[in-house]
Amino acid sequence: MRPARASPRPPSGRRAHRATRPRVALAALLVFVAVARAPLRASAADDAEAAPSATQCAAASSSAADAASAAAAAAPPRAPRRLVAVPDLHGDLAHARRSLQLAGVADAATGDAWTGGPDVDLVQTGDVVDRGPHSIPILDVLDRLAAEAAEVGSTVTQLLGNHELMTLQDDLRYVSRDEIAELGRVALERERLGGEEMGTGYGLRAYFAAGQMRWRRLFRSDGAYGSKLRTERPIAVVRGEGACATLFCHAGLRSKHLDAFDRASDDETAEPNAASRVVDSGSESSPLLARLNAAAREASKGDDGRSALTNHPLFGHPDSPLWTRHWSSDREGEPNAAGGSNRFTAAREARLCAELDDVLARVGANRAVVGHTVQARGMNTRCGGRLHLIDVGISDAYVGRGAAWTCETDRSTGEAIVKAAYDGKTVILERGRGGGGGRTEVTETAREGDAGGG
């Protein structure tokens, strides 16, 4: 008979602890997994309830788009930008201010503060300097207006004229002697080198010599005004929207001026050089003009303007965009160099207008505006309103009067209404959609020959 098997004794002490530890750990792990999975399942369920379906998203997007479209349709259309220009000012501060007031962009009290509001593009056609005694004060006024205009979404563009070019070439023959002498007097007295309060005086010759030195410093490439003339004064720009899109240039662009910058289409994809990467503000719609203006800036760098620019095709040539009389010549009754008169002929006018149409098509404009040649009887048009000559001798050195050119779009018809504003009268120069081809109705001032200027 077998002896009875003893019942196993429960482990005690360290043995008991080692035996129970795996079961406790396993139980804890199971509890942790259960607890952790519970909020995950709840969170997934909550997300499923909160997240919209793809159909719901599409419906919401469609509703938002419909609401935006309805709001846009209900809102009045944006008014077209207003385009204004003032021609050659030639150092006459009083008439420059009056012209800016007639353009509706400067305050009535001083003519020095921007009051044109937003969405206005002002172009000044160049030749601010020389002849009159206030070249530098006018440059200051225009710079101040440009800064104030930019703050409200408007622009001020100052073109380079042949007299700004002469300053870059160190040609001071037409700088007002009064302005030069005053610069010299202020410079000498600022340095306490003379003046009535010191009981001494220098006389006009000393003032003039000091003034010329001061002028040259101001218009050097690193001078307060010289740097701006070289970098911020384009030769040509297109400004205006729709029917008011207009090409501005001081004396006028010809087809041959554009030819050198009219690259073949396959060149457009090539890596641009340093000059072509510089795009003039506002002329982005015409890469052709951007390249032309970049080339002009490149050529005018530094202080050797007399040698570098004299024979440059964009500057020094008598038929360059800053000097040409091509667009203002060949008018009936115009005096010629021999003292006689050039006769207007239909054939010559047809050739001129055909070239104008080529230029306008290449830069994307409906008309061209030029200064440079004084129209003593008022602003003129040619080629059925596609060419506007707006230099009317604002400075007292010529006629002496305020004047402004404006283009606004008739919102009901889309037509351009172009006017010349003077003290006491306004003349409609053009009414139509622009673009020439005999499609523009024109009210012209009397034909006027070249009265010189520029």
C-alpha positions in Angstrom: 0.0 0.0 0.0 1.4 3.3 -1.1 1.8 6.0 1.4 -0.5 9.0 0.9 1.1 11.9 -1.2 1.6 15.0 0.7 -0.3 18.0 -0.5 1.9 20.5 -2.1 2.7 23.5 0.1 2.2 27.0 -1.2 5.4 28.8 -1.9 6.5 31.2 0.7 9.1 34.0 0.9 11.2 34.8 -2.2 9.9 31.7 -4.0 6.3 32.9 -3.6 7.3 36.4 -5.0 9.0 34.9 -8.1 6.1 32.7 -8.8 3.4 35.4 -8.7 5.3 38.3 -10.5 4.6 37.0 -14.2 0.9 36.7 -13.5 0.7 40.1 -12.0 2.6 41.7 -14.9 0.4 40.0 -17.5 -2.7 41.1 -15.8 -1.4 44.7 -15.6 -0.6 44.6 -19.3 -4.1 43.4 -20.2 -5.7 46.2 -18.1 -3.4 48.8 -19.8 -4.3 47.7 -23.3 -8.0 47.7 -22.5 -7.9 51.2 -21.1 -5.8 52.6 -23.9 -8.0 51.1 -26.7 -11.2 52.4 -25.2 -10.5 56.2 -25.8 -9.0 55.4 -29.2 -12.2 53.7 -30.2 -14.2 56.6 -28.7 -12.0 59.2 -30.5 -12.4 57.5 -33.8 -16.1 57.3 -33.4 -16.2 61.0 -32.5 -14.1 61.9 -35.5 -16.3 59.9 -37.8 -19.3 61.9 -36.4 -17.6 65.3 -36.6 -15.8 65.0 -40.0 -18.0 66.0 -43.0 -18.2 63.7 -45.9 -16.6 64.5 -49.3 -20.1 65.3 -50.6 -20.7 67.7 -47.7 -17.3 69.4 -48.4 -18.1 69.9 -52.1 -21.5 71.3 -51.3 -20.0 73.7 -48.8 -17.4 74.9 -51.3 -20.0 75.3 -54.0 -22.2 77.4 -51.6 -19.2 79.6 -50.7 -18.3 80.1 -54.3 -21.9 81.0 -55.2 -22.0 83.5 -52.3 -18.7 85.1 -53.4 -20.0 85.3 -57.0 -23.2 86.8 -55.9 -21.4 89.4 -53.8 -19.1 90.3 -56.7 -22.0 90.6 -59.1 -23.8 92.9 -56.6 -20.8 95.1 -56.0 -20.3 98.0 -58.4 -17.4 97.4 -60.9 -14.1 98.9 -60.1 -13.6 102.3 -61.6 -10.8 102.4 -64.2 -7.6 104.1 -63.2 -7.3 107.7 -64.2 -4.4 108.7 -66.4 -2.9 112.2 -66.3 0.2 113.9 -67.6 2.0 117.2 -67.3 4.5 118.1 -70.1 8.0 119.8 -70.0 8.3 122.1 -67.0 11.7 123.7 -67.5 12.4 125.2 -64.1 9.1 127.1 -63.7 7.8 126.2 -60.2 4.7 128.3 -60.2 3.4 127.0 -63.5 4.5 123.4 -62.6 2.3 123.6 -59.5 -0.6 125.0 -61.5 -0.3 122.2 -64.0 -0.4 119.6 -61.3 -3.5 121.3 -59.9 -5.1 121.2 -63.3 -4.3 117.5 -63.5 -6.3 117.1 -60.3 -3.4 115.6 -58.3 -2.0 118.5 -56.2 -3.7 120.5 -53.5 -5.1 123.9 -54.4 -3.3 125.8 -51.7 0.4 124.9 -52.4 0.4 122.4 -55.3 2.9 120.4 -53.2 0.7 117.7 -51.6 -1.0 114.7 -53.3 -4.8 115.0 -53.5 -5.4 112.7 -56.5 -6.5 109.9 -54.3 -6.0 106.2 -55.3 -5.9 104.6 -58.7 -4.3 107.6 -60.5 -1.2 107.3 -62.8 0.6 110.6 -63.3 3.3 110.9 -66.0 5.7 113.8 -66.4 7.3 113.8 -69.8 10.8 115.0 -68.9 12.7 118.3 -69.2 12.0 119.4 -65.6 15.4 121.0 -65.5 17.1 124.0 -67.3 15.9 127.4 -68.5 13.9 128.4 -65.4 15.3 129.1 -62.0 13.5 126.3 -60.0 14.7 123.0 -61.5 15.7 121.4 -58.1 12.6 122.6 -56.2 10.4 121.0 -58.9 12.3 117.7 -58.7 11.7 117.9 -54.9 7.9 118.5 -55.4 7.6 115.5 -57.9 9.5 113.2 -55.5 7.3 114.2 -52.6 4.1 113.6 -54.7 5.5 110.2 -55.8 5.9 109.1 -52.2 2.5 110.3 -51.2 0.8 108.8 -54.2 2.4 105.4 -53.6 0.9 105.3 -50.1 -2.7 105.4 -51.6 -2.1 103.1 -54.6 -1.3 105.7 -57.2 1.9 106.2 -59.3 4.1 109.1 -60.4 6.4 108.4 -63.4 9.1 110.9 -64.3 10.6 110.4 -67.8 14.1 111.3 -68.8 14.2 114.3 -71.2 17.0 115.6 -73.3 17.8 118.3 -70.7 18.2 115.7 -68.0 20.4 113.9 -70.4 22.5 117.1 -70.9 22.9 117.3 -67.1 24.2 113.8 -67.1 26.6 114.8 -69.9 27.8 117.7 -67.7 26.4 120.2 -70.3 25.3 123.2 -68.1 24.7 125.7 -70.9 20.9 125.9 -70.3 20.9 125.7 -66.5 19.5 129.0 -65.1 22.3 131.3 -64.1 20.0 132.5 -61.2 19.6 129.0 -59.9 23.3 128.3 -60.2 24.2 131.6 -58.4 21.7 130.9 -55.6 23.2 127.4 -55.1 26.6 128.9 -54.8 25.5 131.6 -52.4 23.9 129.1 -50.1 26.8 126.8 -50.3 29.4 129.4 -49.4 27.3 130.9 -46.6 26.6 127.4 -45.2 30.4 126.9 -44.9 30.6 130.4 -43.3 33.0 131.5 -46.1 31.2 134.8 -46.7 27.9 136.7 -46.5 26.5 139.9 -45.4 26.2 138.8 -41.7 30.0 138.4 -41.8 30.6 141.8 -43.4 32.0 140.2 -46.5 30.7 139.3 -49.9 31.9 137.3 -52.9 30.1 138.7 -55.9 28.3 137.0 -58.7 31.3 135.4 -60.2 32.2 133.5 -57.0 28.7 132.5 -56.4 28.4 131.2 -60.0 31.6 129.2 -59.7 30.6 127.7 -56.4 27.1 127.0 -57.8 28.4 125.0 -60.7 30.5 122.9 -58.3 27.4 122.3 -56.2 25.2 121.4 -59.2 27.8 118.9 -60.4 27.9 117.2 -57.0 24.2 117.0 -56.8 23.9 115.3 -60.2 26.9 112.9 -59.9 26.1 109.2 -60.0 26.2 109.2 -56.2 24.5 112.6 -55.8 21.0 113.3 -54.4 19.5 113.9 -57.8 22.0 112.2 -60.1 21.4 108.7 -58.8 17.7 109.1 -59.4 18.1 110.4 -63.0 20.2 107.3 -63.8 18.1 104.7 -62.1 14.5 106.0 -61.8 13.9 107.9 -65.0 12.8 105.5 -67.8 12.9 106.6 -71.5 9.5 105.2 -72.3 6.5 103.6 -70.5 3.0 102.5 -71.2 0.5 103.7 -68.7 -3.3 103.5 -68.5 -5.9 100.8 -68.8 -8.1 99.7 -71.7 -8.8 102.5 -74.1 -6.5 104.8 -72.1 -3.4 102.6 -72.6 -0.9 105.1 -73.8 2.8 105.2 -74.7 4.8 108.1 -73.2 8.2 109.2 -74.3 9.9 112.6 -74.2 10.5 113.1 -77.9 9.0 109.8 -79.2 9.9 106.2 -80.0 10.5 105.2 -83.6 10.4 101.7 -85.0 14.2 101.6 -85.4 14.6 102.4 -81.7 12.6 99.2 -80.9 14.3 97.0 -83.4 17.4 96.6 -81.4 15.4 95.3 -78.4 12.8 93.2 -80.3 14.3 89.7 -79.8 13.1 86.7 -81.5 10.6 84.6 -79.6 13.1 81.8 -79.0 15.4 84.3 -77.2 12.6 85.0 -74.7 13.2 81.7 -73.0 17.0 82.2 -72.8 18.6 83.2 -69.5 18.3 87.0 -69.4 21.4 89.1 -68.8 21.7 91.5 -65.9 20.2 94.4 -67.8 17.1 92.5 -69.1 16.2 91.4 -65.6 15.6 95.0 -64.6 11.9 95.7 -65.4 10.7 99.3 -65.2 7.8 99.6 -62.8 4.6 99.8 -64.8 6.1 98.7 -68.1 5.9 95.0 -67.3 3.2 94.6 -69.9 5.8 95.4 -72.5 9.0 93.4 -72.2 10.3 95.3 -75.2 10.2 98.6 -73.2 11.6 96.9 -70.2 14.7 95.9 -72.2 15.1 99.4 -73.7 14.9 101.1 -70.3 17.3 98.6 -68.8 19.8 99.3 -71.6 19.4 103.1 -71.0 20.1 102.6 -67.2 23.1 100.5 -68.0 24.5 103.1 -70.4 24.1 106.0 -68.0 25.9 104.5 -65.1 28.9 106.4 -63.7 30.1 109.9 -64.4 31.5 109.7 -67.9 28.2 110.7 -69.5 29.8 113.1 -72.0 31.8 110.3 -73.6 29.5 107.4 -73.0 26.2 108.9 -74.0 27.1 111.4 -76.7 27.0 108.8 -79.5 24.7 106.3 -77.9 21.6 105.5 -80.1 19.2 106.0 -77.2 20.7 109.3 -76.1 23.1 111.2 -78.2 21.9 110.8 -81.8 19.7 113.7 -83.1 17.0 111.2 -84.0 17.1 109.4 -80.6 14.0 109.1 -78.4 15.1 112.1 -76.4 16.0 114.4 -79.3 14.0 113.5 -82.4 11.6 115.9 -84.0 10.3 113.2 -86.3 6.8 113.1 -84.7 6.4 116.9 -84.5 7.8 117.8 -88.0 6.2 117.9 -91.5 3.3 120.0 -90.3 1.7 122.5 -92.7 3.3 125.9 -92.3 6.2 124.6 -90.1 9.3 126.8 -90.5 12.3 124.9 -91.7 16.0 125.6 -91.2 16.2 127.7 -94.4 13.5 130.0 -93.3 10.9 128.6 -95.6 8.0 126.3 -94.9 7.6 122.6 -95.2 4.4 121.6 -96.9 2.2 119.0 -95.4 1.6 116.1 -97.8 -0.8 113.3 -97.4 1.9 110.8 -98.5 4.4 111.9 -95.8 1.7 111.9 -93.2 0.6 108.4 -94.2 4.2 107.1 -93.8 4.5 108.7 -90.4 1.2 107.3 -89.2 2.0 103.8 -90.5 5.2 103.9 -88.5 3.3 105.1 -85.4 0.9 102.2 -85.8 3.8 99.8 -85.9 5.3 101.2 -82.7 1.9 101.2 -80.8 1.3 97.6 -81.8 4.7 96.4 -80.6 4.3 98.0 -77.1 0.6 97.4 -76.6 -0.8 101.0 -76.6 -3.6 102.9 -78.3 -1.8 106.2 -78.7 1.5 107.9 -78.1 2.1 111.1 -76.1 5.3 113.2 -76.6 6.6 116.5 -75.3 9.9 118.2 -76.4 8.5 120.4 -79.2 6.4 123.4 -78.1 2.9 123.7 -79.5 2.4 127.4 -78.9 -1.4 127.3 -79.6 -2.1 124.3 -77.4 -1.9 120.5 -77.4 -2.2 118.9 -80.9 -3.0 115.5 -82.2 -2.1 113.7 -85.4 -2.9 110.4 -87.1 -6.5 110.4 -86.1 -5.8 111.0 -82.5 -3.2 108.3 -82.1 -0.4 110.8 -81.6 -0.6 113.6 -79.0 1.9 116.5 -78.8 1.5 118.0 -75.4 4.4 120.4 -74.8 2.7 123.8 -74.7 5.6 125.9 -73.3 4.6 125.7 -69.6 7.7 127.6 -68.5 8.0 131.4 -68.6 11.0 130.7 -70.8 8.5 129.9 -73.5 4.8 130.8 -73.2 4.2 130.5 -69.5 1.0 128.8 -68.5 -0.4 125.8 -66.6 -1.6 122.8 -68.6 -2.4 119.1 -68.1 -3.4 116.1 -70.2 -6.0 113.6 -69.0 -7.5 110.4 -70.2 -10.5 108.8 -68.5 -12.6 105.9 -69.6 -16.4 106.3 -70.0 -17.7 103.4 -67.9 -20.9 103.1 -70.0 -19.2 102.9 -73.4 -15.6 101.9 -72.6 -14.4 104.9 -74.7 -11.5 107.0 -73.9 -12.1 110.7 -73.3 -8.8 112.6 -73.7 -8.7 116.3 -72.7 -6.3 119.2 -72.5 -6.9 121.3 -69.4 -5.8 124.9 -69.2 -6.8 127.8 -67.0 -10.3 128.8 -68.0 -10.9 126.1 -70.7 -10.8 122.4 -71.5 -10.3 121.0 -75.0 -11.4 117.5 -76.0 -8.5 116.0 -77.9 -9.9 112.6 -78.5 -13.1 110.6 -77.9 -13.3 107.0 -78.8 -11.9 103.5 -78.1 -8.4 104.4 -79.1 -6.1 102.4 -81.3 -6.3 104.5 -84.4 -7.2 103.2 -87.9 -9.7 106.0 -88.3 -11.9 104.6 -85.5 -11.4 107.6 -83.2 -13.4 110.7 -83.3 -11.1 113.7 -82.7 -11.5 117.3 -81.8 -8.1 118.9 -82.6 -6.7 122.2 -81.7 -5.4 124.3 -84.6 -2.4 122.9 -86.3 0.8 124.4 -85.0 4.3 124.3 -86.3 7.4 123.5 -84.4 8.0 126.4 -82.0 11.3 125.0 -80.9 11.8 124.0 -77.3 13.1 120.9 -75.7 
